Amino acid sequence: MLSKRIIPCLDVKDGRTVKGVNFVDLRDAGDPVELAWNYSQQGADELVFLDITATVERRKTMVELVKAVARQINIPFTIGGGINEIADADALLNAGADKISINSAAVRNPALIDELAKAFGVQFVIVAVDTRVIAGKNIVHLNGGRLPTEKQTIDWILEAESRGAGEILLTSMDHDGTKAGFDNRFLKQVNKAVNIPVIASGGAGSVQHFVDVFEQTGVDAALAASVFHYGEILIPDLKNALKQHSIEVREVKYY
């Protein structure tokens, strides 16, 4: 059985790590390069950096940040935000990123998934999906959760997989930042529907929430932000707790 992955997520705005609740009320959480180094020391399996205003402000993702992070850490990391074409992804890969994450651009131009998968391989392409329940249905949202679409989330995820997405990063906006637990019911539904890894995001507030998401949904990875940024959960403690619940995780290696 593959080890479950623990992935800190760093939402970046104007060169700083920020965190909010339900995608709003952002507050500073520190320097992204320093946090990245700290997480690599703690035993994080991967990192995700999201330039959360790149799409809205029509900016390109920060290549210089990628270079700085790549110099500091030796674990895989993904970067997303403002990636609209092959050239954007190519620049990030050359700067040191291991994977790229696309969200709004993929919904607006689904063929972008095909193009990226063909150019770089499916293992390079993560499709991030922000979902919120509207009238009892999970609906895809764009632009950092600001803009609802007409797409039902499960339908879009299945299309993304068919086009060459290597992983799905699924964020429940209703749970995000609340620390009330992951959306396990929907995550289980999605994980059963696809044949690619699913990363759970949105709602982590305790070690038990990580135990629950792995035991109840079967997802491959769990992502969180504020509980890691503010030291509420330390990754070595989390991994030890998961092991005690017979959940396979990679050993913590100190560098």
N, C-alpha and C positions, 0 to 999 in steps of 0.2 A: 504494500500500500504506500502511495506517495505521502510524504510528510506534508502536514498542513502548514501553510505559510502565514506569518505575522507581518503585516505591512503597515508601517506608519505612513500617513499621508500628510504632505506639507502643502497647504494652500498658500500660494505666493501672490502678493499684491504689492507693487512698487518695491520689489526687492526684499520684502519682509514676509515672514510666515504669519498668517492670520487665521483666526477661527471664529465661527459664529454659531448661531442656533437657527435651524431651518433655513440656512443659506443667507441670513441677514445678521445685523448687529455684530460686525466683525471687530475683533480685538487682537492686539499684537501678541505673537507667541514666540518671537525670537528670530535670530539670523538663520536662514535655511541651510547654509553650509555648515555652521556649527552644529545645528540639530542633526543634520545628516551624519556627520562624523560621530556624534554621540550615539545615534541609533545603530550605526555599524558596530560600534564597540559593545553595545548592549546585547547584540545578537539578533537584530532584525534580519529577516530573510530577504526582503526587498524594500525599496522605497518608491513612493509615487509623489511627484511634484506636479501640481496643477496651477498654472498661471490663470487664476480664476476670473480675471477681467480682460484677458487677451482677446477673447471673441467679441465681447461687448465693445471694447475700445478699439477694435480692429488693429491690435498690435500683434507682432510676431512673438512667439515664445522666446524666452531669454537664453540665447545661445551661450552667453558669457556665464550664466549661472550653471549651465550644464558642464562647462569646462571646469569651473571651480569645484563643483561637486565631484566630478570624475577624478580630480587630483587628490581628493581627500578620502574617498571610500573605496572598498573593494567588494561591495555587494551590488547586485543588479539594481538599476533604477529606471523608472519610467517617467517621461515628462509629457504633459499635455497642456493644451490651451493655444488657440490661434493657429493650429495646423490645418491648412486648407489645401495643400498640394504636395506633390512629391518632393519639391525642392525644400520645403519646410522640414519635412521628415529627414531628408538627406543631411541637412545642416545639423540637426540634433544628433543623428547617429554619428556623424563625423566628429562632433564635439565631445562624444563619450557616452551618450545615453544608450541603454540596452534595448528599450522599447519606447514606442510612442503611444499616446492615448488620444483618440479622437472622439468627439461627442457631437456638438452642434453641426460641425461641418459635414459629418457623415450622414446625419439625418437630412440635411439640405441637399447633399450630393452623395447618395449611397454608393455610386460607382467609385468614390474615393477609396472605399474599403478594398474593392477589387484591385485597384491600381497599386495601393500600398502593399497588399499581400503579394501581388505579382512581383513588385520591385524588390521587396526586402524579405519576403517569407512571412507566413502567418504568425510565426512566433514573435514577430516584431510588432504586431498590431493588436492593441487593446481597444475595444470599443467601450467607452464609458457611457452609461445610461443613467440619467436622473429621472426618477419616477415619483409621481405623486398620485394619490387616489382622488379621483373626481367622479362624483355620482356613482360610487361603488366600483369603478374601474381604474386600474393602474394605467396612467397616461404619461407618455414621454414628454419631458420638458427640455427646453433649450436655453442657451445664454445664461448659464449658471443658475438654472431653475427659474428664470424670470418669465419664460414664454411657454405656455402649454401648446402642444401640438394636437393633431387629430389621431395620432398613432397610439394604438394600444401597445403597452410595453412588451408583452410577451411576443407579439407579432413582429415587432421591430428587432428584438433580440434574435429571433429565429432567422430573420432576413440577414442580419449582420453576420451570423454564423455561416449562412449559405454563401455569403460573398467573400469570406476569408478571414473573418475576425479570429484571432488566436485565443483571446480571452474576453470575458465580459466583466466589467467593473460596474456593479449595480448599486446605486445609491438611492436609498429611500429618503426622499426629502421630508416626509412626515416624521421620520425618526431622527434625522440628522441633527447632531448637537444636543439632543434631548437627554442622552445618557440613560435612556429607558429600555435599551435592548434593540437588537437587530429585528428587521421585519422577517422573522423566520418562516412564517407561513408562505409568503410570496417567494422568498429565496428558495425554499424547497421546491416550489412549483417550477421555477425557472431552471434550477439545477437538474431536475428530472427531464426537462424538455430539451436540453442541449447536450452536446457531446464534447464541449470545450470547457476549460476551467472557468469557474465563476468566483469572483472576488466580492465578498459581502462588505457593504459600506453603509454607514448611517445608524447611529444609536448606541455604540459601545459606551458603557459606563462603568462596567465592573468586570472582573475576571470571569464571573459566572456567565456573563453575556457571551463571552468567547466560547466557553464550554458549550453553552446552549446552541450557538449557531453551528458549530461543527457537529454536535450530536444530532441535532434536529433537522438539518438541511443537507448535510453532505458536501457543502461547498469546499472548494480547494484552498481558499485563503480568506482571511478577515482583515479588514483595513480599519484603522481608527486614527484620530488626530488629537483632540484635546486631552484625552486621558493619558496619552504619551507625552504631549508637549509640556503639560503642567505637572508631570511626575506622579500622577495619581496611580498609574500602573507602570511598573518596570518590566521590561520584556523578559529578563531572566525569571522573575517571579511568575509571570504569566505562563511561560513555557513549562516551568516546573509543575504548575497547577494543571495544565493540560495533560502532561504526562501521567499525573496521578489519576486522571480520568481515562487513561488508556487511549489518549489521542496522540497519534504519532506526530512529533515535531522534530525539527533539526536541532542538533546540540548547539548550545551557546558556545561560541568560540571567542575568546578574548584576544585582542591583538595588541 
